[in-house]
Amino acid sequence: MNLNLQINNLLKEFETGNKLNSYKALQKIFRKNKNNNLLRYNLAVLQQQLNLNEEAKINYNYLINTENNLKAMINLYNINIIEAEYNNALKIIDKILNIEHIESVDKDKAFVFYKLNRIEESKKICIFYLKKNNKDLVALNIIGQCLFNQENYSEAIKIFKNILEIDTKNLSALNSLGRIYHEKREATKAEEYYLRALKINDLSFYVLNNIANFYREELNYQKAINYYNRALSINPNNAYIYNNLAKIHFDLNNHQEAKKNSLKALEMRKKDGDIQKTLSFIYLKDHDFEKGWGYFEGRLDLDNFIKKSEYVIKLNKKLYRSNTIINKKNKFLIVREQGVGDEILYSSMYGEVLKDLENVIIECDPRLLKLFKRSFPKYHNNFVELGNITNNDKKFEEVEYVLYAGSLGKYYRKNINNFHKKSFIEIDQNNLKDVSNKLSIYKKKFKIGLSWKSFNNRYAVDKSLNLKDFKFLFDTSDCDFFNLQYGDVNNEINSFNKNSKNKLLTIKDIDLYNDFESIASLLKSLDIFITISNSTAHLAGSLGVKTILIKPENYALFHYWNQKTNKTPWYNSIELIEKYKFLNEKKILNNFLYI
C-alpha cells in the first residue's frame, strides 16, 4: 500500500477508532521512515493528543531545528502553556512573530502575559485587537481573565456575559463565570454555569475537569470522582486528572488509593509542583516526614512561587535547594511564606537554624518582631522587619542564599521526635501583668477566649463560623467569654449580645489585628481558647495556651491540622476537633474544663 495512503488511513482511524492502536501502527511506520518530516509531524500531533508530551516535544524540536517548522513551533508552545511552562512558551511565540505576524499567535502571547502576571502587557495586545473588532471573543476572554486575576470580579463578569451575548455556547466564558462565582463563594451560580457548559459539550475533557474541580471543593466527592473518571475515559494519559483523584482520595482518608494515583501522575510529569505537593501532604499526614518534606519542596515550582511577581523572581534567583545545610559561613536570608499564621508555625524551627548558620537574617512581619527578638534573645539582632533586606537592592546583593521558612522542615523535622513539645514564644511580663489587671474585674471561674473567622484568602469562608454557632457555649454559667476575633465584627458581636444572657466581652485598647504583644498576653490569661484556623490559633499554640481548634472543612490544604488523631505535632497544647462534632456536642466545653 502507498505510504501516504497508509498514513492517512491511520490518521482517520485515530480520529474515529482505537487511538492507541493506530498510534502504535504509525509509530512502527515511522521507525522505518525517520527522514519523513511530514510523518514525524503527524506522529507528534498524535503524541500530543495522547498526552505523550515529552515524545511530542522531541519531534517538534527536531522539526524546528531542521526546517524552522512554524506548525511545530505553534504546537510546541501550546504544550508549554498546558504544562504551565509560560516562559518557554513566550520564547517560541516571540520566535514565530519575528518570522511572521500571525494574529492568533499574538493573542496567545497576550494569554501567556496574563499567566505570567504581566497584566498590562496582556491588556495592551487585547485592546489593540478590540479596537479593530469589539466583538473579538479571544481578546475579550483574555481581558476578562486579566480582570479576574486583579479580583475585579464585577467587571470580569460583565465581560464574560458580553461574550455569551455574542456566542451563547462559548465554553471558555461559561467556565470563567463558574470560576468567578465559585471564587466569590456563590456556589449555586457557579454550578449553574458549569452545568450549562456541560450541556453544550459533555465530551469535553476541559469541561468535565472543571465541573469535577467544583464539586471537589464543594465536598461533593462522589460527583467529583464520577466526572474525573469521565474525563479520564476521554483523556486517559492525563496526569492532572490522576492527581485530582489523588486529592479526593486523600480528602476521604483513602491514603493507598491517593498515593497510587499521585505516583501515577508523577510518573507522567516528574517535575510537576502540584503533584509533588499532593504527595507531600499524604506522607506528612502519615508522619513519613522525610519523604513528605522532600515532595513539599514541589510547592516552590507552583505559580505561587514562580514568576508571581518581581519580588518572587528576585528571591528565586538565590533559592537554596540543597538537602543539607552545610554552608555555615554563607550569608542566608530566611523569608516567610503565606500569612502570619504560617510564619508563626515555621518559627518553631528558627532556634535550630540560628544555631546552625553563623550568618543568617530572618525577615518577619513587623507585628511579630518584638515577640521573635524576645523569644530568641541570643539572636535578637538576626531579626528584621519584612522588606528590610528584600526591598533594599544593596543589602540583598550581599545575600548568597534565600530559604523560605517552610523549607526548614526538611532539615529540622525529619521524624516525629524532632518536634518540640514546649511552647517557643515568650511574652512581655509587664504587658501580661497589665492585661491580667484588665481581666481581674471578671470574677467567674473560667476565662474562655473565642475566635471564629478567617480573612484574606479564598478559603476563609470554608474555615469560618458565625458567632451564633457558639451560642450553646454561653449556657455555661461559670465562664466569662472574651473576644479575640480580629476584623470588622462589632455588629455581629452587638447583635449576638442582644440575644444572649452571657455576653461576649471585648477588652478595650487591644488592637486584635496589629497588637500581637497584647494579644499574646490576653491568650496567656485564658483557661481555654476556642478558635477556627487563623493566625491567632497559631499564636496560641506557640504560647502553649490550651486551645480547641475547629478544623476547617478543607483542612487537607493545611498539613499542620490534617492529622490522624486529635493532636498536631506542631503545637502540643492544641486539641483538634471536627466542625460537625464541635457543633453537635453541646457539652464539649465541659469535657475540656473539667479534666
RAVENQUI-V732862 format. One record per helix or strand of 3 or more residues. SS is the DSSP state (H for helix, E for strand). FROM is the first residue (numbers start at 1). TO is the last residue. If there is no record, write none. Layout:
[[SS:FROM:TO] [SS:FROM:TO]]
This chain:
[[H:3:16] [H:19:32] [H:37:49] [H:53:67] [H:70:82] [H:86:99] [H:103:115] [H:119:132] [H:137:149] [H:153:166] [H:171:183] [H:187:200] [H:205:217] [H:221:234] [H:239:251] [H:255:268] [H:273:285] [H:289:301] [H:310:316] [E:332:335] [H:340:356] [E:360:364] [H:366:375] [H:377:382] [E:383:385] [H:393:398] [E:401:404] [H:405:412] [H:416:418] [H:429:439] [E:446:451] [H:460:463] [H:467:475] [E:479:483] [H:490:498] [H:516:524] [E:528:532] [H:535:543] [E:547:550] [H:555:557] [E:571:577] [H:579:584] [H:588:593]]
